[in-house]
Amino acid sequence: MLKLIFPLILLIKFVKNWKSVQVGLGVLSGLTGLLCFHSVMMYNIGFSLGLDYISYLMVYLSVWVMFLIVMASQRVKLTNNFSSMFLVVNLVLLLSLFLAFSSLNYLMFYISFEISLIPTLILILGWGYQPERIQAGVYMLFYTLTLSLPLLGSFLYMYHKDGSLMFILGKPMLEVSYVTVIWYFSSVMAFLVKLPMYMFHLWLPKAHVEAPVAGSMILAGVLLKLGGYGLIRVLVYFQKMSLSFSWLWVSVSLVGGVLMSLLCLRQVDMKSLIAYSSVVHMSMVLAGLMIFSWWGLMGAVVVMVGHGLCSSGLFCLANMVYERIGSRSLLISKGLLSFMPSMGLWWFLLVVGNMAAPPSLNLFGEISLIVSLVSWSNLSMLSLVLLSFFSAGYSLYMYSLSQHGVFFSGLYSCSSGKVNEYLVLFLHWFPLNVLILNLNLVSGIMYLV
């Protein structure tokens, strides 16, 4: 694991030179890709760090999205808006994500999990667009920190009880009592806020709308996955207890997902619509993880990776429109097909990826989740039908409202994208639609886990 962390720390030395950092992150993502030729359960073990298959997927997603973020944030460099500091914040954030996803120790995971909040907050406060970014940052901080303290207490109690905080040495808790119920809820709630589950999601749209493109891309691409990854790690310890409460999480997730889909249909802000659609996707991930089935786990991990690429690409597109028009409102940015004709294809490709059309990873993940939820309870079919239908509805609503219609009279021009922008969008779309060719690998990975 140190072979990835040391080059990342060394990159901080080159923050004065934007191109060096960009090339360095590209090389680092290539190096991470070469680690996949392993057929063992755990590898790169040392210094309380190590990777298994799920950790590896998350680490690879983190470094890939960060490479795309630096490419998409050229405006920071061109306007000289503290570009060196911007790179430092992003690289520190990537370092904290590396440590979080590769920790073999619950306490180290907790510390890395919390450290990732600070660079995200700096990104929102330092490079955000509107004055409301302070309120958005405070929302994010307090929602996440309020329920993180019980998680720390839970880990300390685990250490007191078992004498170890290593993932593989924890003894699953079998007894069910009032103390263990409180312990279970204090362990799980912090990850549900990060995911975010319906009712704990209010910080997410605010943070997305006020964040710069880098903040939105890293939030949607990787930081929401910390919640899902944390649940995978912690629920191993509380299997019996979690099975008693799975009805609660699944019902809240599915009903919340349908309500969020309806809410998406009346959004006029592009970023807000994409942010609420993230809550819908993550509600299915949560339901899949909480029922402890192999299909559920496999579908949840695939949807997390697919959503990370697709949602990040959509935020990138929304930012490109914002840079040219100065507004994210769907009422003002109508008729983009006339204004930015060649971007219309990328809008279409990423929007259909968001609604889980073939051949995207989201399709395979959602089919797996639907299979697992229907086999758990036939009643979930009703929510799943509505959720799938309205997901397609709000995706088509966003595409048709932004691309078609009479465009704003002040925009009589044609403003196609730059080569750099097309490259960023291609690098989002390509893995999202090509990884489905190797799904036997993904299913094999989940089986081994």
C-alpha positions in Angstrom: 0.0 0.0 0.0 2.9 2.3 0.7 3.9 2.1 -3.0 0.7 4.2 -3.6 0.9 6.5 -0.6 4.5 7.6 -1.0 4.1 8.9 -4.6 1.0 10.7 -3.5 2.8 12.4 -0.6 5.7 13.3 -3.0 3.2 14.9 -5.5 2.4 17.5 -2.8 5.9 18.8 -3.4 5.0 19.7 -7.1 1.8 21.7 -6.4 3.3 24.8 -8.0 3.2 22.9 -11.4 -0.3 21.9 -12.3 0.7 19.7 -15.2 3.1 17.7 -13.1 0.4 16.9 -10.6 -2.1 16.0 -13.3 0.4 13.6 -15.0 1.4 12.2 -11.6 -2.2 11.4 -10.7 -2.6 9.7 -14.1 0.5 7.6 -13.5 -0.8 6.8 -10.0 -4.1 5.6 -11.3 -2.3 3.5 -13.9 -0.2 2.0 -11.1 -3.3 1.3 -9.1 -4.8 -0.5 -12.1 -1.8 -2.8 -12.3 -2.5 -4.1 -8.7 -5.5 -6.0 -9.9 -3.6 -9.1 -11.0 -4.0 -10.8 -7.6 -6.0 -13.9 -6.7 -5.6 -13.8 -2.9 -8.0 -12.5 -0.3 -5.7 -9.8 1.2 -2.6 -8.2 -0.3 -0.3 -5.2 0.2 -0.5 -5.9 3.9 1.7 -3.9 6.3 1.6 -0.9 8.7 -2.1 -1.7 9.5 -2.9 -1.2 5.8 -4.0 -3.7 3.3 -6.4 -4.3 0.4 -9.1 -6.8 -0.2 -11.2 -6.7 -3.3 -13.8 -4.1 -2.1 -11.1 -1.9 -0.7 -9.2 -2.1 -4.0 -12.2 -1.1 -6.1 -12.8 1.9 -3.8 -9.1 3.0 -3.8 -9.1 2.7 -7.6 -12.3 4.8 -7.9 -10.8 7.4 -5.6 -7.6 8.0 -7.5 -9.4 7.8 -10.9 -12.0 10.4 -9.9 -9.3 12.7 -8.4 -7.3 12.5 -11.7 -10.5 13.6 -13.5 -11.1 16.4 -10.9 -7.7 18.0 -11.6 -8.5 17.8 -15.3 -12.0 19.3 -14.9 -10.8 22.2 -12.6 -8.7 24.0 -15.2 -10.6 27.2 -14.4 -8.9 27.4 -11.0 -5.5 27.4 -12.7 -6.5 29.9 -15.5 -8.0 32.4 -13.0 -5.1 31.8 -10.6 -7.5 31.2 -7.8 -5.0 29.8 -5.2 -4.3 26.9 -7.5 -1.4 25.5 -5.5 -3.6 25.5 -2.3 -6.4 23.8 -4.3 -4.1 21.0 -5.4 -2.8 20.5 -1.8 -6.3 20.3 -0.4 -7.3 17.7 -3.1 -4.2 15.6 -2.6 -4.6 15.6 1.2 -8.2 14.5 0.6 -7.0 11.7 -1.6 -4.5 10.6 1.0 -7.2 10.4 3.7 -9.4 8.3 1.3 -6.5 6.0 0.6 -6.0 5.5 4.4 -9.7 5.0 5.1 -10.2 2.4 2.4 -7.0 0.4 3.1 -7.2 0.5 7.0 -7.3 -2.9 8.7 -8.0 -1.3 12.0 -11.4 0.2 13.1 -9.8 3.2 14.9 -7.5 4.1 12.0 -10.5 3.8 9.7 -12.5 6.2 12.0 -9.6 8.7 12.1 -9.2 8.7 8.3 -13.0 8.8 7.8 -13.1 12.0 9.9 -10.0 13.6 8.3 -11.6 13.5 4.9 -14.2 16.0 6.2 -11.7 18.8 6.7 -10.4 19.1 3.0 -14.0 18.8 1.8 -15.1 21.6 4.0 -12.1 23.7 2.8 -13.1 23.0 -0.8 -16.6 24.2 -0.2 -15.7 27.3 1.8 -12.7 28.3 -0.3 -13.8 27.6 -3.9 -17.6 27.5 -3.6 -19.7 29.8 -5.7 -22.5 31.4 -3.5 -22.4 33.1 -0.1 -24.6 30.2 1.3 -21.5 28.0 1.1 -20.8 28.7 4.8 -24.2 27.4 5.8 -23.7 24.4 3.5 -20.3 23.7 5.1 -21.8 24.0 8.6 -24.7 21.6 7.7 -22.3 19.0 6.4 -20.0 19.3 9.4 -22.7 19.1 12.0 -24.7 16.3 10.4 -21.6 14.2 10.0 -19.9 15.0 13.3 -23.0 14.7 15.5 -23.4 11.0 14.8 -19.6 10.3 14.5 -19.0 10.6 18.2 -21.2 7.6 19.1 -19.2 5.7 16.5 -16.0 6.4 18.3 -17.6 5.3 21.6 -18.7 2.1 19.9 -15.2 1.3 18.7 -13.8 2.0 22.1 -16.4 -0.3 23.7 -15.5 -2.9 21.0 -11.8 -2.7 22.1 -12.8 -3.0 25.8 -14.9 -6.1 25.0 -12.7 -7.9 22.5 -9.2 -6.5 23.2 -8.6 -5.8 19.5 -9.8 -3.4 16.8 -8.5 -5.3 13.8 -11.2 -6.2 11.2 -10.3 -9.8 11.0 -10.0 -10.4 14.7 -13.4 -9.1 15.8 -15.8 -11.8 17.2 -19.3 -11.3 15.7 -21.8 -10.3 18.5 -24.5 -12.9 19.0 -26.5 -11.8 22.0 -29.4 -9.3 21.7 -30.0 -6.9 24.6 -30.7 -3.2 25.3 -27.0 -2.5 25.5 -26.2 -4.2 22.2 -29.2 -2.4 20.5 -27.7 1.0 21.6 -24.3 -0.2 20.5 -25.5 -1.3 17.1 -27.3 2.0 16.4 -24.4 4.1 17.5 -22.1 2.1 15.2 -24.4 2.3 12.1 -25.8 5.9 12.2 -22.6 7.7 11.3 -22.4 5.7 8.0 -26.1 6.2 7.3 -25.6 10.0 7.4 -22.6 9.7 5.1 -24.4 7.5 2.6 -26.9 9.4 3.0 -30.1 7.7 4.1 -33.4 9.4 3.6 -34.1 11.7 6.6 -30.4 12.3 7.1 -29.8 13.6 3.5 -30.5 17.3 4.0 -26.8 18.3 4.1 -26.1 16.7 0.7 -28.0 18.9 -1.8 -26.8 22.0 0.1 -23.2 20.9 0.0 -23.4 19.9 -3.7 -25.1 23.1 -4.8 -22.6 25.4 -3.1 -19.4 23.3 -3.8 -17.1 23.9 -6.7 -16.9 21.3 -9.4 -14.1 19.5 -7.6 -16.1 19.4 -4.4 -19.2 18.0 -6.1 -17.2 15.4 -8.1 -15.4 14.1 -5.0 -18.5 14.1 -2.9 -20.6 12.2 -5.4 -17.8 10.0 -6.7 -16.1 8.8 -3.6 -17.2 10.4 -0.3 -20.7 8.9 -0.4 -19.0 5.5 -0.9 -17.3 5.9 2.5 -20.7 5.3 4.1 -21.4 2.1 2.1 -17.8 0.8 2.7 -18.1 1.5 6.4 -21.4 -0.4 6.6 -19.8 -3.4 4.9 -17.0 -3.4 7.4 -19.1 -2.7 10.6 -22.1 -4.9 9.8 -19.9 -8.1 9.8 -19.7 -7.5 13.6 -23.4 -7.1 14.1 -24.9 -9.7 11.8 -27.6 -11.1 14.1 -28.6 -7.7 15.4 -28.8 -6.2 11.9 -31.0 -9.0 10.6 -33.5 -8.0 13.3 -33.6 -4.4 12.1 -33.3 -5.0 8.3 -37.0 -4.4 7.8 -36.6 -0.9 9.2 -33.7 0.1 7.0 -35.1 -1.4 3.8 -38.6 0.2 4.3 -37.1 3.6 5.0 -34.7 3.3 2.1 -37.3 2.2 -0.5 -40.0 4.7 0.6 -37.4 7.4 0.9 -36.1 6.6 -2.6 -39.5 6.9 -4.1 -40.1 10.3 -2.4 -36.7 11.6 -3.5 -37.5 10.5 -7.1 -40.7 12.6 -6.9 -38.8 15.5 -5.5 -36.3 15.3 -8.4 -39.2 15.8 -10.8 -39.7 19.4 -9.5 -36.1 20.6 -9.3 -35.1 23.5 -11.4 -31.4 23.5 -10.4 -29.2 21.0 -12.3 -26.9 20.3 -9.5 -29.7 19.9 -7.0 -31.4 17.4 -9.3 -28.2 15.3 -9.7 -27.6 15.5 -5.9 -31.1 14.2 -5.1 -30.7 11.5 -7.6 -27.6 10.4 -5.7 -29.8 9.9 -2.6 -32.1 7.7 -4.7 -29.2 5.5 -5.9 -27.7 5.2 -2.4 -31.1 4.2 -0.9 -31.0 1.1 -3.1 -27.4 0.4 -2.0 -28.4 0.7 1.6 -31.3 -1.7 1.2 -29.1 -4.2 -0.6 -26.4 -4.1 2.1 -28.9 -4.5 5.0 -30.5 -7.8 3.9 -27.2 -9.7 4.0 -27.5 -11.5 0.7 -24.7 -12.2 -1.8 -26.7 -10.6 -4.6 -27.3 -7.5 -2.4 -23.6 -7.0 -1.6 -22.6 -7.6 -5.2 -25.2 -5.2 -6.5 -24.4 -2.5 -3.8 -20.7 -2.5 -4.7 -21.3 -2.4 -8.5 -23.9 0.5 -8.1 -21.4 2.4 -5.9 -18.7 2.2 -8.5 -21.2 3.0 -11.4 -22.8 5.8 -9.5 -19.4 7.3 -8.6 -18.5 7.5 -12.3 -21.9 8.6 -13.7 -22.8 11.2 -11.1 -19.3 12.7 -11.2 -19.6 13.1 -15.0 -23.0 14.7 -14.7 -21.7 17.3 -12.2 -18.8 17.9 -14.6 -21.4 18.6 -17.4 -23.5 20.9 -15.1 -20.3 22.9 -14.3 -19.4 23.3 -18.0 -22.9 24.7 -18.6 -22.5 27.0 -15.6 -19.1 28.3 -16.8 -20.6 29.4 -20.1 -24.1 30.6 -19.1 -23.6 31.7 -15.5 -26.6 29.8 -14.2 -27.5 26.3 -13.3 -31.3 26.8 -13.6 -33.0 24.5 -16.1 -35.4 27.4 -16.9 -32.5 29.6 -18.2 -30.3 26.9 -19.7 -32.9 25.5 -22.1 -32.1 24.7 -25.7 -28.5 23.7 -25.0 -28.6 21.5 -28.1 -28.5 24.7 -30.2 -26.0 26.4 -27.9 -23.6 23.5 -27.3 -24.5 20.9 -30.0 -21.6 18.5 -29.5 -22.2 18.3 -25.8 -25.7 17.0 -26.4 -24.3 13.5 -27.0 -22.4 13.5 -23.7 -25.5 14.7 -21.9 -27.5 11.8 -23.4 -24.8 9.1 -22.7 -24.4 10.1 -19.0 -28.2 10.7 -18.4 -29.0 7.2 -19.8 -26.2 5.8 -17.6 -27.9 7.5 -14.6 -31.2 5.8 -15.4 -29.4 2.4 -15.6 -29.8 1.8 -19.3 -27.6 -0.9 -20.9 -24.7 -1.4 -21.1 -23.8 0.6 -18.0 -22.6 -0.8 -14.7 -25.7 0.7 -13.0 -27.9 -1.7 -15.0 -26.1 -4.8 -13.7 -26.0 -3.4 -10.1 -29.7 -2.5 -10.0 -30.7 -5.8 -11.5 -28.7 -7.5 -8.7 -30.3 -5.3 -6.1 -33.8 -5.9 -7.4 -33.2 -9.7 -7.4 -32.0 -9.6 -3.8 -34.8 -7.3 -2.5 -37.6 -9.2 -4.2 -36.2 -12.5 -2.9 -36.2 -10.9 0.6 -39.8 -9.7 0.4 -42.3 -9.7 -2.5 -43.8 -6.5 -1.0 -40.7 -4.5 -2.0 -41.7 -5.0 -5.7 -44.2 -2.1 -5.4 -41.5 0.4 -4.3 -39.0 -0.9 -6.8 -41.4 -0.5 -9.7 -42.1 3.1 -8.7 -38.4 3.8 -8.0 -37.3 2.5 -11.4 -40.0 4.3 -13.3 -39.4 7.7 -11.6 -35.6 7.3 -12.0 -36.1 7.1 -15.7 -38.7 10.0 -15.5 -36.4 12.5 -13.8 -33.4 11.6 -15.9 -35.4 12.2 -19.1 -36.9 15.4 -17.5 -33.4 16.8 -16.9 -32.2 15.8 -20.4 -35.3 17.1 -22.3 -35.6 20.3 -20.3 -31.9 21.3 -20.7 -31.3 20.2 -24.3 -34.6 21.2 -26.0 -36.8 24.2 -26.0 -36.4 27.8 -27.0 -33.0 29.0 -25.8 -32.3 32.2 -24.0 -32.3 35.2 -26.4 -29.0 36.5 -25.1 -27.2 33.3 -26.1 -27.1 33.6 -29.9 -23.8 31.8 -30.3 -22.3 28.3 -30.5 -20.0 27.3 -27.7 -18.9 23.8 -28.1 -16.5 22.3 -25.5 -12.7 22.1 -25.4 -10.8 18.9 -26.1 -9.9 18.7 -22.4 -13.6 18.7 -21.5 -14.4 15.9 -24.0 -11.5 13.9 -22.6 -12.8 14.2 -19.0 -16.3 13.2 -20.1 -15.0 10.2 -22.1 -12.9 9.0 -19.2 -16.1 9.1 -17.0 -18.2 7.3 -19.6 -15.7 4.6 -20.9 -15.2 2.7 -17.6 -18.9 3.0 -16.8 -19.9 1.2 -19.9 -16.9 -1.1 -20.6 -16.4 -2.6 -17.2 -19.7 -4.5 -17.7 -17.8 -6.8 -20.2 -15.9 -8.3 -17.3 -18.7 -8.9 -14.8 -17.7 -12.5 -14.1 -14.7 -10.9 -12.4 -17.0 -8.7 -10.2 -19.2 -11.6 -9.3 -16.2 -13.8 -8.5 -14.8 -11.0 -6.3 -18.1 -10.7 -4.3 -18.2 -14.5 -4.0 -14.7 -14.6 -2.5 -15.5 -11.8 -0.1 
